[in-house]
């Protein structure tokens, strides 16, 4: 049985909710970074890497 795993960056693993990951799966880096910024703003957190 083969297990397909996708590589994830640190932002995906730590900072973005599962629902956002499901909604925007495969949309690209720009969309991901935008959604990450929105979630950080909602949670009053400073985005990583900025």
N, C-alpha and C positions, 0 to 999 in steps of 0.2 A: 504494500500500500504506500503510495507516494503522498507526501505532505507538501503542499504548495505554501510557501511562506513568502511574504513580501518584506523587503527590507524597509525599515522605518527610521526616520531621523529622530533626533532627541525631542524636537518640538511635537511631533506626532505622538510619541510615547507618553510625554509628560503633561502636555498643556492643552490638548484639544479634546473635547468631549466625543464620545463614541457616536452620538447622533450626527454631529457635524462630519465626522469621518465617513459615515455611511452616505450622507446626502451628497457630499462632494467628492466621492471616490473617483479617481481617474480624471479629475478636471484640470489638474496641473498645479504648478508651484504658485502662480500668482493668486489663484483662487484660495489655495490653502493658506497662504500668508495673510490674505485679507481676512479670512474667517478667524484665524489665530488672533489677529489684532483686535477684532470685534470682541472675541471672548475675553481677552485680557482687559479691555476697556470695561466690559460688564462686571468683571470680578475685581476691578480696581487694582490690577497687577501691572507691573512694568514688564513689557515683552522681553524675552531673552534675545540676546544678540543685537540689541539696539543701544 
